[in-house]
Structures are given as C-alpha cells and as structure tokens.
C-alpha cells in the first residue's frame, strides 16, 4: 500500500489502541511507483502528527517515517533496530510521556474526531512537497498547533433566530445537527467537526448560526 494512503486517523487510532510506537516505511521521495508521489503526503502527515502528539503530551519519537527501496534490506534492519530501541527507551505509552494513559486516551479520542477539521485547516501545508530535510522542522510550529486546538471555530444555533427549516441539518456531513419542526435545532458539539458547512447553509435572512472561538482542552501544556 502506498504510504500516501496512510491517514492521520490511522496513526492516532493505533496509539489509542495501545501501540507504543508507529513506524511508516515507504519508497524514496520522488521515486513513486504510482506517479502520485504519495510519500510526500505521508511525510507531511507524519510531521503534523508529531506536533499533535507533542501537544497532547506524547513523546513524538514514538512516531517515525523512513524512505528506502526494496533493495535496502540492511538499512531497513538497522532502522527498525534503532526504532525498537527508541520505543523501548520511551516505555509503554502513557508511562514515559508527559500525559498519563488514563488522560491520554480521551485526548486522542477528541483529536481523532477532529481529523476532518485538521485536514481542512492544514490542507495547504499537507499538500506541499518538501525538497530538503531542513524544511521538516519548520513546516508546522508549536504555536501553530496551539492555535489550531486552542482557537477552534465553534458553531452554535441561536434558538431565537432558528426557523427550524432543517437546511443546516441536511447539509451537515456528520449529522451533528438535530431538531424538529417548530423546535429550534441544536448542534452536538461532540460530533461537530468544525467544518463551517452549517454557517454557509443557513439562509442569510435567518442568520441563526454564529461562530466563536473555543479550546479543545481547558488545561494543557
């Protein structure tokens, strides 16, 4: 499978399911067998995921991506041995990290629900093709990730303005909006992916949906 098909959610879910480390190996950059150059997408995804892991208190060394050919057997063995030692040094997930496992899992669950939001917000950078390793660390900054989750767009329906037309509910891609005729609709914030579709769908003559900023976690390092 092309590394470009490895989704951010897959990596996060691996940690949620108890993986102590995740390794992604792909063909060399600019040597894609499928002409899609998906390994560039995988690289950017991993760079973003590392910053997200740091944000929620996980040692980012638990995630690694490398590029090689099928003839690099010795190199592959060396890298895997090195990564294995790295993960063993970090210890079981949640024990050698800033965040304990019982607190880490709820955070991972929240982040996983927001993968569509993350992709929308970081779409431009996720599509870049980095030409040198010097660009890796600068693609996503700590402050950028802090803003991504600390100043999230959140949407709310004003019950006094809502006309119960149901347009927003029909347009919502994750069915996070519910309601009945003659009853104001509401947004389930646990289901909402912050895409803003509801705001665009609500008729301007009603203007019933407002947007404000909120943080994913109330307290975080």
C-alpha positions in Angstrom: 0.0 0.0 0.0 1.3 3.5 -0.9 2.3 5.5 2.2 0.1 8.3 0.9 -2.9 6.2 1.8 -1.9 6.1 5.5 -4.3 8.6 7.0 -3.7 10.7 10.1 -6.6 9.0 11.8 -5.0 5.6 11.3 -1.9 6.7 13.2 -3.8 8.3 16.0 -6.1 5.3 16.3 -3.0 3.0 16.6 -1.9 4.9 19.7 -5.5 4.9 21.0 -5.5 1.1 20.7 -2.3 0.8 22.7 0.6 0.9 20.3 3.8 2.1 21.9 5.2 3.2 18.6 4.2 3.6 14.9 6.7 3.1 12.0 5.8 4.0 8.4 8.2 2.9 5.6 7.8 4.0 2.0 9.7 4.3 -1.2 12.2 7.1 -1.7 10.9 10.6 -2.2 10.4 11.4 -5.9 10.7 7.7 -6.8 7.0 6.9 -6.6 5.9 3.7 -8.4 2.3 5.1 -8.8 3.2 8.6 -10.1 1.1 10.1 -7.3 4.1 10.9 -5.1 2.0 9.9 -2.1 5.1 9.6 0.1 5.3 13.4 0.2 1.8 13.4 1.6 2.8 10.8 4.1 5.8 12.8 5.2 3.7 15.9 5.8 1.1 13.9 7.6 3.8 12.5 10.0 5.3 15.9 10.6 1.9 17.2 11.5 1.1 14.2 13.7 4.3 14.5 15.6 3.4 18.1 16.6 -0.1 16.9 17.6 1.4 14.2 19.7 3.6 16.7 21.4 0.6 18.9 22.0 -1.3 16.2 23.9 1.7 15.1 25.9 3.1 12.2 23.9 6.8 11.7 23.0 6.9 12.3 19.3 9.8 9.9 19.0 7.2 7.2 19.1 6.3 8.0 15.5 8.8 7.6 12.7 8.8 7.6 8.9 11.6 6.5 6.6 12.1 6.1 2.8 14.0 3.4 1.1 14.0 0.9 -1.8 13.3 -2.8 -1.7 17.0 -3.4 -2.1 17.8 -1.6 1.2 17.3 -4.7 3.4 20.3 -3.9 5.6 19.3 -0.3 6.0 15.7 -1.4 6.9 17.0 -3.8 9.6 19.2 -1.1 11.1 16.4 1.5 11.2 14.0 -1.0 12.7 16.5 -2.0 15.4 17.1 1.7 16.1 13.4 2.5 16.3 12.8 -0.5 18.5 15.4 0.7 21.0 13.9 4.2 20.8 10.4 2.9 21.7 11.7 0.6 24.5 13.5 3.6 25.9 10.3 5.7 25.9 8.5 2.8 27.7 4.8 1.8 27.4 2.5 4.5 26.1 1.5 6.9 28.9 4.3 5.9 31.3 7.2 7.7 29.7 5.2 10.6 28.4 4.0 14.0 29.8 0.4 12.7 29.9 -0.8 9.6 31.8 -2.6 6.9 29.8 -6.0 7.5 31.5 -5.9 11.1 30.5 -4.2 10.5 27.1 -6.9 8.2 25.7 -9.7 10.8 26.0 -7.5 13.4 24.3 -6.7 11.0 21.5 -10.4 10.3 21.0 -11.1 14.1 20.8 -8.3 14.6 18.3 -9.5 11.7 16.1 -13.0 13.2 15.9 -11.3 16.4 14.6 -9.3 14.9 11.8 -11.6 16.3 9.1 -11.2 19.8 10.8 -7.4 19.4 10.9 -7.3 18.5 7.2 -9.4 21.5 6.3 -7.3 23.9 8.3 -3.9 22.5 7.2 -4.8 21.5 3.7 -2.3 23.9 2.1 0.7 22.7 4.0 -0.3 19.0 3.8 -0.1 19.3 0.0 3.4 20.7 -0.1 6.4 18.8 -1.5 9.4 19.4 0.8 12.7 19.3 -1.1 15.1 19.2 1.9 15.2 17.8 5.4 15.9 21.3 6.7 12.3 22.2 5.9 10.9 19.4 8.1 11.0 21.1 11.4 9.7 24.4 10.1 6.6 23.1 8.3 4.4 23.0 11.4 5.3 25.1 14.5 4.3 24.6 18.1 2.5 28.0 18.2 0.6 26.9 15.1 -0.7 23.7 16.7 -1.5 25.7 19.9 -3.7 28.0 17.8 -5.2 25.1 15.9 -6.7 23.5 19.0 -6.7 26.5 21.3 -8.7 28.8 19.0 -11.0 26.4 17.2 -14.0 27.6 15.3 -17.1 26.5 17.2 -20.7 26.9 15.9 -23.9 27.5 17.7 -27.5 27.9 16.7 -29.4 30.8 18.1 -32.8 29.4 19.3 -34.5 32.8 18.9 -33.4 33.1 15.2 -33.7 29.4 14.2 -36.8 28.8 11.9 -36.5 25.0 12.1 -36.1 24.8 8.3 -33.6 21.9 8.6 -31.3 23.1 5.9 -28.2 23.1 8.1 -29.1 19.5 9.4 -29.4 18.2 5.8 -26.1 19.8 4.8 -24.1 18.6 7.9 -21.6 15.9 6.7 -21.5 14.2 10.1 -25.2 14.5 11.2 -24.3 16.6 14.2 -27.4 18.8 13.9 -30.8 17.7 15.0 -34.2 19.2 15.6 -37.9 19.0 14.8 -40.5 21.3 13.1 -41.3 24.3 15.2 -38.4 23.5 17.5 -35.0 25.2 17.4 -32.3 22.9 16.0 -29.1 22.2 18.1 -25.5 21.2 17.3 -24.0 18.2 19.1 -20.5 19.6 19.9 -19.1 16.1 20.4 -20.0 15.2 16.8 -19.2 18.6 15.2 -16.0 18.6 13.1 -15.9 22.4 12.8 -16.1 22.5 9.0 -18.5 25.5 8.9 -20.9 23.9 6.5 -23.9 24.8 8.7 -22.9 28.5 8.7 -22.8 28.6 5.0 -26.0 26.7 4.6 -28.1 28.8 7.0 -30.2 31.3 4.9 -28.9 34.8 5.3 -32.4 36.1 6.1 -32.3 33.9 9.3 -28.7 34.4 10.3 -29.3 31.8 13.0 -25.8 30.3 13.3 -22.9 32.1 15.0 -19.2 31.3 15.1 -16.9 31.8 18.1 -13.5 30.5 19.3 -13.0 27.8 21.9 -10.3 25.5 23.1 -10.2 21.7 22.7 -8.7 21.2 26.2 -9.2 23.6 29.1 -5.8 22.9 30.6 -2.9 21.7 28.5 0.9 22.3 28.5 
